[in-house]
Amino acid sequence: MKGRTPNRKEKRWMDFISQYGCIVCRNEFGVFSPSEPHHIDGKTKAGAHFLTIPLCWQHHRSGTNTTECVARHPHKTDFEQRYGMEGVLLAQMQNIYEDN
């Protein structure tokens, strides 16, 4: 999927969340895992790059849905039931960002 190039503020946000690590690994296991931005509402809308949460490959797009791990893609419902709604995870990251 082709997306819009992030502006300076969006890039700063995405750099921050990527360096923070996977929000699920932090919340569930208290560990750091390298992450990538997961776009909650696509990549092309204005402000879309701010609507991102950090997820490791396993929790983002591995396709896993087991008792140990649920990937967001393609298992959104199971992911949110286990780890929380994406909007709640986003709000958590926004609070962490504001505190830094």
C-alpha angles and dihedrals in degrees: 000000000000116000140190116269110256117246121228096274093045091049091051090052093047092046090052095050092044091053091045091062133222111339091208094052090048094047098041104034107013092238136122117243123177109255146196128209116268110205109221096196108024130278105263107062121095108271093012092130090061089057093072135114127197115252130169118234091260094054094036113045112346091108091231122152109170137125088268100047143006120200119215091227115088098354104064096150095049091042092054093044091054103036106020137266116309090237091056091049089048091051089050091053092046090054091049090049092050091050091057 
